[in-house]
């Protein structure tokens, strides 16, 4: 009887761990898992434009930074061009990582609910070496002039990048956390 109780306890704990895994959440609870943790207007066509985003995450996984425009034709026509943002991860008033985002490329374009998303950065949350107060500061270094006609209608969003099909995250756009 004692062995059966231990087996049952292990089975329940295993079920809870499996339910809370990134694989299960991303595959079976898709809408909840891929919900944006940040979705704010940010004009990437103006040099020097700056925004600070507090990062409160739901899942311990990698997240992607996207530039989004409510126009499906950007995706269908593969419209991309030069442009980068300077990023700074800040925690406890200290810069823990900084650099430049990757340039927009056709292979990083996705279409989600009528919004063309350009993924320009992938990073881990919780951010290694950061406290709970981590924020991401973005500054337009090289304007994304290919989006000039959408100025004022551009958003910046952050959502999980993990894919159950790939079994992980996009390694090409991932920054080294250290």
Order of alpha helices (4+ residues) and beta strands (2+ residues): alpha-alpha-alpha-beta-beta-beta-alpha-beta-beta-beta-beta-beta-beta
